[in-house]
Amino acid sequence: MRIISGKFRGLKLQPPLDSNIRPTSDRLKEALFSILESHKYNLNISTSKVLDICSGTGALGIEAISRGAKLVYFIEKDPKATNIIEKNISKLKINNQNEIYIQLIQDDAIKAFEKISAMFDIVFIDPPYNSSIIEECLIGLKELNLINNNSYIFAESGKKDSFEFDGYEVFDTKTYGKSKLTILRLI
């Protein structure tokens, strides 16, 4: 696992020690950030507030930081995974002079939402496959006003997984190996 591009390009991240943590593949991560940087969705990572839900190793949020994001929240409930995220963030050697705000919340996603008062432009959701977490997150993000009509959600799921997205418009769905990336926005 490595950072693909940006300020910290090539930096190796600590992989999961537990097989229950499934990091996003480099191929999907590269495709996701190519989509973001294509300006197809009128997003600019360097001016965006980013939320990384079910962070695992923190690879998506850290990639966003490497590409210029100044505010990134990580949500992860597994203590082993939060330990890995902390180690990976510390590899960046960021201090207050970098004007980057990073928050790691160890909790269930919906409970964590209640602790946040920011509005996010980019949301990554990468839960264990075959779970209802994406649906729960879509509802919670909307109900707790953590996103608006200009926010984009990038949800990773298993290729055959499906989920309800009431109140959201699906912009695109792409398949990468066993994974599927769904891009959504509030209607």
N, C-alpha and C positions, 0 to 999 in steps of 0.2 A: 504494500500500500504506500502510495506516495501522493504528494501534491503535484497536480498536473501542470499548473500554470500560475503566473503572477509572481509576486514578491518572494514567496517561499517555494517556488518551483523546484521540484526534485527532492524536497525534504521528505524523508521516510517517516511514516507514521507508525505508531505501535499497532500491530494487528490485534484482533481479539484473541484472548487466551482460551475462551469458552466457545464451544461450537454452537451455543444458543444465540450468539451475536453474529449476524450476517451482514458484513459490510457491503456497501454498494460497490459493484464492480467498477474498475477503472474505465471500462468501455462505456457503461451507462453514465458514470460521472462526467466523463469527457463529452458525451453527447448532450447531457443536460446543460452543462456550462456553455457548450457551443450554441445551444438554443438561446440561452440567456444573453450571450454576447452578440448574437445575430441582430438584436434589436427588433426582432419580429414582433415581440410583445411590448415594445416601447419601455423596456426596463434598463436601468443602469445600475449595475451591482454596486458601484462606488457611492451611489446616493441612496441605496436601498437599506431598509431595515429587514433583517433576515431572521427567520424562526426555523430551527432545525428540530423537528419532533421525532422521537424515537431515534436519537442521535447515534446510538451504537458506539462507534469509535470517534465520532465528531467529524468525520472526513468531509461531509458536505458543507457544514458550517465553516470549517477551517479552510476549505477550498474557496469559499466566498470571501473570507478574510484575506486570503492570499491575493485575490483578484480585486481587493479594494473596499469591501464592505466595512463600515465603521461601527455597526451595531449588530451583534449576533447573539441570540438566545439559543441555548441548547437545552432540550428537555429529554431526560432519560431516567427511567425508574430503576433500572438494574444497577446496584452498587458497583459491581465489577466493571460494567461499561462506563459508569461515571468516573471511575478511577482511571480508565484508559483515556477518556476524554481529557481529564485534567493533565495527564502526562503528555498527551499530544498538543494541547494548548500551550503547556510550558515550553515545548520545543520551539515555539515561535518567538520566545524571549520578548514579549510585548510588555511595555511599561506605560505609565500614564502619559508619557510624552508622545506616544504614538496616536493619541486621540481615537483609540478603538475601545469600544465598550463591549465586554463579553460577560454574559451571565449564564451560569450552568445551574439548572434546577433539577434536583433529583426527586422526582415524584411522578405519579401517574399523569398523563398528558392533560386531562380535563382539570384535575386539581391544580396543576401547574398554571393553567390558563388563568385561574382566578387570582394568581399572584402577579400577573403581568398587566401593566397599564399602557404598553406601547401599541402602536398600530403598525402592522408589518406589510411590506411590499412583496416580499418573496417568502413563501412557506414551503419547506421540504417536509414530507411525511414519509417515513421509511420504516413501517412497523413490521413485526414478524408476519410472514405470509399467512393466509387463511385466518385472518382475525377481523374483527369489526372495528378496529381502531381508526381506520381512515374515515368511516362514516361518523363515528363519535367525534373525531377531530373537526370534520367539516361543520357539524352542528355547533360544537363549542366555539369554534373560531367566529362563526357568524353571530351567535347569541351573545358572546362576550365582547363583541365589537373589536376584535383584534385584527380584522381585515376590512377592506372596503372594496368598492367596485373596480379599483385600479390594482388590487392585489392579485398575485398569481400563486396558485398552489400547484406544486409538483409532487404527485403522489406515486410512490413506487409500490408495486404489488406483484404477486406471482402472475405469470402469464395468463393463467386460467381463472384467477380471482376476479370477482366482480363486486361492486359496492354501489350503494345508493348515493346519489349526489343531488338531491332535491334542493332547488334554489341556486344551483351552480350550472354554468355552461361549460361543456367539455370542448376545449379548443383543439386538442390533439391527443392521440394515444399512439405510443411507439413501443415496439417489442424488441428487447435485447436479450437473447438467450432465454433463460427461464423467467426473466423479469419483464414487467410492463411499466411504462411511465405514462401517467395520465396528467394532462395539464388542464387545470380548471380555473374558473373565476366566477365570482358572484354574478348572478343575473341582475 
